[in-house]
Amino acid sequence: MENQRDMDWWVSMPKIELHAHLNGSIRSSTLLELAKGLGEKGTIVFSDVEQAILKSDRSLQEVFKLFDLIHMVTTDLQTVTRITKEVVEDFAAENVVYLELRTTPKKNDLKGMSKQSYMEAVVKGLRDVTTVEVDLAPQDLGIGNPVNSGGSGNLCNGTARKQKIYVRILLSIDRRETTDSAMETVKLALEMRHLGVTGIDLSGNPIVGEWATFLPALQFAREEGLSITLHCGEVPNTEEIQSMLDFLPGRIGHACCFGEEEWRKLKSSKIPVEICLTSNIRTETISSFDLHHFGCLDDNNMHVQFAGIAADLHKAKHPIVLCTDDTGVFSTSLSREYALAASTFGLGRSNMFQLAQNAIDFVFADDAVKMELREIFYSAETKLDF
């Protein structure tokens, strides 16, 4: 990795985040505070999780422990609002100019939480952001008094002109859900389109559930104009991977366990891939960076081979975008992911800037937003020292 001066450059570069799970992006300090509260109530043994929270280089077992803890602390609406606010502030602080935040709407009858009230708490968290101007939706029909600063409509907290971050929301269907429950999530997404909900994600434990269970809801979402991204190929499952690629989603995430036919189908389809380097290594989905399908270590070393076909997506000029997955759980940031990719695969700053700029084409937003994002990148390109 690079020194602090170099890291400052990666932070200053505008970036686009398209694969960020809300709850997995919780601040470690916030998770520590909330875990202490559960410990004081006797809900958990705080000492059992404290070390995992404080560590940055967590083992796979500690990663799973954190995910379990996060599910426990995100059971009330106030906490959901707080986490949302902090996550957006953290991304904005490292010059992420466009963020797609995905989350699974939760139900908790004991706390009076429905899928709708959960999502309303998420939107409230976006409204509570004060450090930057949050552009949430092309039209806002009932969440305050947004200030339109030109271009697409936006959600502005305060009257002063501030740094701006575009935020769109993806509702995730969990692979544990039934067809009816998945359809409920899609219908909620449609009801909340005016609040910045722009698409549907399929995620969760990749060894749970069947593709056919979620297909009706995903087809309905597409028919109604929602964009779709799928967690695809997190585990070897040739039949499901090929069915997902045949569905032609707007994007897929990870794409770690593809065989020859899957790589061929992916490359011919030009479906953009959300690349999460640190996540793939920490979860041991990919054993090492030199085996990662992002790209080769250098032009003379075509080392990544799956059933005889190279999976070097960057060199193949396949549409890709660097993402974080879970900044809190994996102790990373989007700036670090760009620095990591550059240092690992021998790519220069100009190359990485172009990679970030190319992501504009893959966002689930309208042309007006894409035009404004291009203006941001054009302006930055004249100021950055390459």
N, C-alpha and C positions, 0 to 999 in steps of 0.2 A: 504494500500500500504506500501512499505518498505522504510527504511531510505536511505540516499544517498549512504552509503557504500554498502548496499545490491543492490541498483540500479546499482552501478558501476559493480557489478558482472554480472547482466543481460546484461549490455552493452558489457561486455567483451566476453560473450558467442557468438559463431558464430550462425547466424540465416539465415533463408531462408524466403523470402517474396514472396507470390504467388498471393496476391489479393490487388493490390495497383493501384488506379486510379491516373493518372498523375496530372490532374488539381485539384483534391481534395486534393492532397498532397502538394499544394503550401504553402510556408512559410507565416506565418501571417505578418511578416515584409514586405515581397514583396507585398502581397495583399494590405496592408495599403498604401504602396508607390504608387501602381498602382491606387488604389481608389482615392487617393488625386489628382492624375493627371486627372482622369475623373471628379472629382469635380471642379477643376480649369477650365476645358473646359466647364463646365455646363452640362455635360452629366448626372451626378447624383447629388444628394444632399449628400455631404460627411458625414454630421452629422447623416444622416439616417442609415449609415452602420458602422460608426467608432466604436461604442460601441460593436457591434456584432463581429467585427474583433479583438478587444482588449481582449474580454472575452475568457476564456478557457473552462468554464463550460456553454456552450451555450444551450439555449432552442431549441426545435424542430423548432419553428418559425424562430429563429435566424440562425439555420443550413440551412434552405431553403433559407433565405436571402443571406447567403454567397454563396451558389451554384449559385444563380441568378447573383451575382456580379462576380463570377469567370467566368461564361460564357461571361460576358461583357468584361472582361479584356483580355481574351485569343483569341482576334480577329485579332492579327497580328503575323507574323512569328517570329519577334524578341522576343516577350514576350514568345512564345511557347518554343523557344530555351533556353531562360533564365530559365524558370521554370523547364524544363527537367534537365538542368545542376545542378540546386540547389537541386532538389529532389534526384538525384543520389548521390550527395555529402552528403546529410543528412542521407540517408540510410547507406552509407558506413561508416559514422562517428560513427554509433552505431553497427558496425561490422556485418552488413548484407552482407553475402558473395555471395548470389545469389538473384537476383531481377527480377521478371517478372512485367513489367510496362505496364498497359493497358490504352488505350486511344481511343476515337472515332475520326476518321479522319474528320476534319471540312472543310466546304466550306464557303467562304465569298467573293462573287464576288466584293463587294465594296473595299475590301482590296487586291484583286488579289490572294486570298487564295483558292487553290484547295485541294482536299483530299491528292493528292500526295505531293504538296508543304508543306502542314501541316506536313506530316510524314517526309519529308526531314528536316524540321525545328527541329523535335524531334531528328532525328539522329545527326544533327549538335550539339544539346545540349549535347548528349552523347560524341561527339568528343571533346567538349569544356571542359570537366571535366579534371582537372589537379591534384587534390588532391590524386586520386587513379588511378590505371590502370583499364580500363574498357574492359572486354572481351565481345564483342558484337555478334560475329557470327563465325561459323566454317570456313567460307571463306569470305573474304572481297574483293569485286570486284569494287572498285572505290571510296572509301571515305578516301583517304590519304595513309599513309605508316605505316600500323600496324606492330608492332614488335611481332614476335611469340616467346613466352617464354617457349614453350613446351606444350604438350597436345594439346587441341583443339586450333584453331586460336583465336587471340584476337586483340582487338583494344586498343593499348597502346599509350597514349598521353605523349610523352617524351621517353627518352632512359633509364632513371634510373629505376631500379627494385623497384616497389612500392607495397603497399597493393593492393589487387586485388578484384574486384567485377564483377561477371558474370551478365550481363544484357540481358534479352530477352524481346521482345516487343509483346504484344497481341493487335490486332486491334479489337475494340469493334463495334458491330452492335447495334445501338440504336433501341429500340422497336418502335420508331416513324417512322422508315424507311420502305420503300416499299420493295418488293422482289427484284426489280431491283437494288435499292440502296444498299441493303444488299449484293447482288452479286458483285456489284462494289467494296465494301469493301474487300470481299474475294479475288477478282482478284488482288487488290492492295497488299494485304498481300502476295500473291504468287509472285508478281513482286519484293517484298522487302525481300524475305527470306534470301538472301545473306547479308542483313544488320541487321540481328538479329530478324526479325519477325518470330515468331515460332507458333503462334496460333491465334484463334478467340475467342472472348468473346461476349456473348449476355447480354446486360444490358440496363438500362434506367428505366423509370417509369413503375413499374410492373403491373399497371392497364391499360396500353396502349398496343395496338397491340395484334395480335393473333399468337400463336405458328406456325400455318400452313403458315403464311407469311414468316417466317425466315427459315423454314425447308429446302427448296430447296438450299439455300445458304450454310447452315450448312452441308448438305449432300455433296455438291460439295467440300466444304473445307476438309471434311474428306476423300473423294475420292482422293484429291490431296495431302494428307499427312499432313495437318495442324492439330494441336491439338486443342481441343475445351473445353472451360469451360462455364458454364451457370449460371447466376443469377437465382436461383431456390427457389421457396417457400418463397418469401419475403412477399407475401400476400396469404390468403387462395384461392386456385384454384386447386382443386383436379384433374380435367381433365388435365390441363396443367402440373402439377407436375408429374403425372404418365407418360405423354407423354415424358417429358424431361428425366425421369429416364429410360424409354424404349429405348430412343435414345443412352443411355450409353456414355455420354460425358466423357472426361478424368478427369474432376473434376466438382463440382458444388460449388457455393458460397451461404453462409448464411443458407439455409434449415431451416427457422424459423417456417413455418406454415404447418407442415406435420401432417397428420392423421395417424391412425394405419396402414393402408395398405401402405401408402407412407414410413413410417419408416421401415416396413418389406421389402419392395422392395429395399429401399436404402441399408439396411444392407446385404441383400442377394447379391446385385450387387457389394458391396465393392467399390463404387464410392467415391473417396476422397472428403472431405468437407472442404472448406475454411471457417474457423471460425473467425468472426470479433466481438469480445465481446463488446468493447466500442461502436462501430457503432450500434450494435443491440439494446443496451440500450438507446443510445442518440436519435435514430430515433423512439424509443418506439415500435419497431418490437417485442422485448421481454420486458416484463414489469419489470423484476428484474433478478439478476444473479442467484437466487435460482430456477428460472424456465428455465434457459438456458440449451439447449440440449448438451452443451459441456460435462457436467458431474454433479455428485452429490457433495454436500458439504462434505460428508464423507461416508464411506463404509456402515454405518448402516442406511442411510437415502435415500432410493430410492424415492426421492420426485418428480422427473419429470415424469409425466404420461400424455400421450396423447391417449385418447380413449382406456386406459387399457394397453398400451405397453410402456415400459420405453424407453426414448430417450437419455439415458446416453451414448453418443458416445464414450467417453474416456474409461469408464469401459468396454464397449462392445468391446474394441480394434478395433473400426472402424477407417479406415484411416482418420485422421484429421490433419490440419495444422493451426496454429494461424497466423492471418494476421491483417492488420490495416484498410483496405478499403480506408480511406481518412485521412492521418495523420494531414493535415492542418485543415480541417473542424472539425474534432473530437478531436483536440489537444491531440494526442497520438503519440506513437512510438511503434515499434515492441518490444523493450525492455520492455516498460510499459505493453504491452499486455501479455508478458510472466510473469512478476511480478504479474500482476493482476490475471491471471489464477492460479498461484501458491498459492497466498494468499487467494483467494476466495474459491478454491476447495481443499485446504490442500495438495498440491502436492509439493514434495521435488525437489531440484535442479537437482538431477540425473534423476528423472522422466521427468522433463521439458527439460533437455539436450537431452534425448532420443527422446522426442516428436519433438524437432527441427531437430535432425539427421534423423528421419524417413521421414521428408519432402523431403529428397533427392529423394526418390522413386517416388515422385509425380511431379517433375519438368518437364517442357516441353523442355527438352534438351537431347542431345545425351549421350551415355554411357561414352564417354571420360570425359565429364563435370561431370557426376555423380561420376566417379572415383576420379576426382580431389577434388570434394566436400567432399567425404568420407575421403580423406587424410587430409583435413583441419580439419574436426571434430575429427579424430583420434588424430591428433597433439594437438588440443585444450584440449581434454579430459585428456591428461597427464599433462597439465599445470594448469588447473582450480582447485580451491579449493572447493570441494563439501562438 
